[in-house]
Amino acid sequence: MNVALRRATAADIAACSRINYEAFQDISDRHQFPTDFPTLEFSTEIIGFLIESPLFFELVAESEGAVVGCGFMDERNPIRGIGPVSVDRTFQGCGAGRAMMQALLERGKEANGIRLVQESFNMASLSLYTSLGFEVKEPFVLLEGKFRGQPESGFEVRPMASEDVGECAALCEKLYGCDRTADIEWALNADSPFVACKDGRIAAYTCAISALSHSLAETEADMQALLLGATALGCEEVVSFHLPLRYASLFRWCLHQGLRAIKPMSVMSVGEYRQPQGCYFPSFVY
């Protein structure tokens, strides 16, 4: 199939939203897992935001003048993040996905590294990304539910303030091994970020207790305090987040708290990568 790539425009939002919704729904239904885009309206909201924001790179694949795929790259930080990438169900396996991924990799070739989040049950995308140079770095599981516990003593959990950005960014650099200052600043204006303080310093923060955002803590105990405290302060009653499987005791704690595992996923990377220390939850791209 002859595929032409170009930058997406606002006129492509409807077509890209439909393709994204149907492609994710199809692969999730076939493997009997819930989709990240449960409704067309939600897909339209996300795709519209990505296309219209200057902080994300967006492209579409066309065949004979019709849009058959779309792909996005988060360019807010030195490490780039790819996703979502989707192809119309009737054109899958014809090279459109590979062409878009190659274009995104070319776009980010000067970055420190490029990462993405992959649904582990999707063998087609796993094989494609691996063939393009990506390696699985962190298996994790999507968790969802309501916490049963109450906030723990010894911690001050509060909404993040603008003066916390520097300290949170330094904690990220120390534990995560990369700069995500732009994510933290973004959360202050568009999300519900929280910090957990211990002994007068920030020991944990979350840009939002959501699968879309990342969270970071010095220890698993600090993360537990952050989760329970933020929930008590009016965070979403039903929360979801990505939990790396190497945190086995934290996984068991979450299950005891009433959360349930939704589906297996993983972080994949090309270029610079340092395994995060402490305790961290990946965002929708890494």
N, C-alpha and C positions, 0 to 999 in steps of 0.2 A: 504494500500500500504506500502510495506517495503521501507523505506528511509534510505540511508546511507549519512552521512555528512562528509565532509573533507575540508581542506583548498583549495582554488582555486589556479590555476597556470596559467601561460601565455597561456598554451595550451587550457584553458577553455574560453578565451576571446571571440572567435567567437560564441560559443554556448550560453554563458551568455548574450552577447550583443543582440543576436536574441531573446532570451527569454524575456529579459527586454523590448526591443522595442515592441514586439508583445503583451505582457501582459499589458503594460501601454496604448498602442494604443487601445486594445480591451475594457478595462474598460472605457476609455475616449469616445470612439465612442458610446458605449451603453448609456452613459449619456449625450452625445452631448456636451462635453467639450474638449478643446484642450489638447493634451498630453504634458508632460514634455520632451518627447523624440520623436520629430517630424520625425526624419529619423533614419534609421539603422546606418548610418555613425556617427551621433551624439551619439547614444547609444554606439557604439563601442569606440568612443573617451573617453567617461566618464567611461565606464566599464574597458577599458584598463588601464586608469590612476589609478582607484581604486585598481585593482588587482596588479599592478606593484609597487604601492607606499607602503613603509614600515610603513607609518603612519596610514594606514587603515587596519582593519581586514576584511578578505574576506573568504567566505565559499560557497560551492555548495552542493546541494542536488542531490543525484543520485538514480535512480531506475533501477535495472538490468543493471548497467554499463553505463547508459545514464544520462547526466546532465538534471535535470528537474527543477532546481531552483537555485537562487543565492541571497546572502544577504551580506550587508556590514556595518561596524561600523567605524565611525570617532573616532580615539583615540588620537587626537592631544591635547585635553584639559582635565582637571579634570572631566568635564561633558561629557559623551560620547554621540554620535549622531548616530542613526541607519538610514540607507537608502542608496540606494533603496533596497527593498526586492521584488523579483518577482518570479513567478512560471509559468512554461509552461502552456498554456491555456488548454491543454488536461489533465493536472494533477491537476488542481485547485480543492480544496475541498477534497483532499485526504490526507491531513496532512503534506505535505511538508512545507508549509508556517509556520505552528505552530512549527514544529520541528526546522526550522531555527531560528525563533524568540526566542525560548527557549534557543537555543545554544548561540545566541548573548547576551541574558540576563545573562546567566551563565558567559560568557566571561567578561561582564562588571560589575559583582556583587560587585567588590571592589571599583568601581568608586563612586564619590559623588552622581551621579544621571545619568539617561539615558533618552534621549529625542528623539523624531522623529517628522516629519511633515507628516500629513495625509490629503488626499483629502477628504473633508467632504461628498462628494456624494458617496463615496465608502463604502457602509454599511458592506460589508464582512470584509474589513480590520479594520474598526472601531470596529466591534464586536470582532474580533480576538484580537486586541491590548487591548481592555477593559478587555477581559477575562484573559489576561496575567498580569493585574495589572496597565496598563497605564490609566491615566486620562487626559481629555481635559483641558488644561490650558489657551489657548489663541486662540480664533477664529480670522481668518484674511482672507484677500482676495488678490489674485494675481492681481496686476495692471500692465498695459503695455501701452506704447504710447510715444509721444513727448511732452515736456513741451513748452508752449507758452510764458511763462514769461521770463523776463530778470533778471540777478543777482541783488540782493538787496544791498543797501548801508549799511554801518556799519559792514560788515563782510569781512574778508579776507579768501577767499576759494582758496586753493592751493593743489598740490599733496602732499601726506603724505611723510615725510622723515624718515630716520632711527631713528633720534633723537626724533621723535614724539611718538615712540612706548610706552615708559614708561608712558607718559601723557595719551595716548589713553587707555592703559591697566588699569590705575587708574580710568579713567572715566567709563570704562566698569565694573570694580569691584564695583564702587559706585552705578551705575544705573542699571546694568544688574544683579548684585548679583552673578556673577561667573567670573572665570578667562578665558578669550579668547585671551590671549597673543599670543598663537601659531597661531591663525587665523590671527591676525594683522600682525605678522612677515611673515606669508605665503603670505599675500596679497602684501607685499612690493616686493616680488620676482616674483610673478606669476599673479598679477592682476593690477587694476588701482585704488588704494586707494586715498582718498582725506580727507582733514580736513577743518573745518570752524572755524576760530578764531574770537573771540570777546573780546575786552578789553585786548588784549595781551595773551589770553589763548585759548585752544581748547575747543569749546563748542559742537562740533559734528564731527563725522568721519564716513566714509563708507569704508569698505574693497573693495567694488565695488558696483555700483548701478545695482545690478543684483539679481535675485531670488536665485542664488547660494551662496550669501554672506550676511553678516549682516551689519546693520548700526545702529548708536546710536547718540542721541542728548539730550541735557538738556531739551529743549522745542520743541514744534511743530514748532515755528517760526525759531528756529535754524536749524531744519531739512529742512524746506522750503529753507532757504538760502543755505544750503549745496547742495540740489538737483539742484537748479537753477545755482549755481556757478560751480558745477562740470560739468554740462551739457555744460555750456558756454566754459569751458576749454578743451572741446574735448572728454568728456565722450561719450559713445555710444549715437547716436542720438535717437534711439528707446531704451528706458529703460524698465526694469521690476523689480518689487520688491514686497515683502510681506508686506501688511499694516494691522496691528491689527485693528479690527473694533471698538475698544473703542476710537480710535482717530477719532471721527465723523467729527469734523471740518476740520481736515487734509484730510480726505477722500473726503469731499465736495470740498476742495481746489484742490485736484488732479483731480477730475472730471472736475472742471472749467478750469483747465490747459490743458485739452484735453486728459487725460489718461482714460482708460476704464477698468472696472472690468472684469477679465477673468474667475476666478473660486473661489469657497469658499474652505478654507483649515483651518487647526488648528495645533497648537503645542500640543503634548501629552507627558506626563512625568511620570516616576517612580522615587522614591527617592527624593533627595533634589530639592526644587524648591522655588524660591522667585520671585514674579511677578515683572518684570522690571519696573523701574521708568523712568521719563522723557519720551522720545519717541524713540522707537526702531523698527527695521525691522528684523524679523527672517531670518536666512539663510535656506538652503535646508534641514538642520537637526534640527535646533532650533535657 
